Amino acid sequence: MTLSRNAEDQEHLIAFVRQALERMDRGEAIDARELCRDRPHLAVPLAEVLGLHDELATLQQEALRED
């Protein structure tokens, strides 16, 4: 897992994880891209933290296209 060493990114990732866990508790589907729409570079780390393996391949391909 590759996490940013940027403190601001880490804070946002923690906030995204909290939001995702709250949604999971309510039985809602989790979309890492949607949660990270303002910080798309955090979608892959978020999916990794949450174990959203089905989304990882798509997110990684999208990240490569953005570079």
C-alpha positions in Angstrom: 0.0 0.0 0.0 1.3 3.4 -0.9 0.2 6.2 1.4 1.2 9.8 1.0 3.6 11.2 3.6 1.8 14.5 3.1 0.1 15.3 6.4 -2.9 17.0 4.7 -3.4 13.9 2.5 -3.2 11.6 5.5 -5.9 13.7 7.3 -8.2 13.6 4.3 -7.6 9.8 4.0 -8.6 9.3 7.6 -11.7 11.4 7.1 -12.6 9.4 3.9 -12.2 6.1 5.9 -14.5 7.4 8.6 -17.1 8.5 6.0 -16.9 5.1 4.3 -17.2 3.2 7.6 -20.3 5.3 8.5 -21.8 4.4 5.1 -21.0 0.7 5.6 -22.7 0.8 9.0 -25.8 2.1 7.3 -25.6 -0.6 4.7 -24.7 1.8 1.8 -22.4 0.9 -1.0 -18.9 2.4 -1.0 -17.5 4.1 -4.1 -13.9 5.2 -3.4 -13.9 7.5 -6.5 -17.0 9.3 -5.3 -15.7 9.7 -1.8 -12.4 11.0 -3.0 -13.8 13.2 -5.9 -12.0 16.3 -4.6 -8.7 14.3 -4.0 -8.8 11.6 -6.7 -5.2 10.5 -5.9 -6.5 9.1 -2.6 -9.0 6.7 -4.1 -6.6 3.9 -4.5 -5.2 4.1 -0.9 -8.8 4.4 0.3 -9.9 1.3 -1.6 -6.8 -0.6 -0.2 -7.6 0.4 3.4 -11.2 -0.6 3.0 -10.4 -3.9 1.2 -12.3 -2.9 -1.9 -10.3 -5.2 -4.1 -12.9 -5.2 -6.9 -12.3 -1.5 -7.5 -8.5 -1.5 -7.3 -7.8 -2.5 -10.8 -10.1 0.1 -12.3 -8.8 2.8 -10.0 -5.1 2.0 -10.7 -5.7 2.1 -14.5 -7.4 5.5 -14.1 -4.5 6.8 -12.0 -2.0 5.7 -14.6 -4.0 7.6 -17.3 -3.9 10.8 -15.2 -0.1 10.7 -14.9 
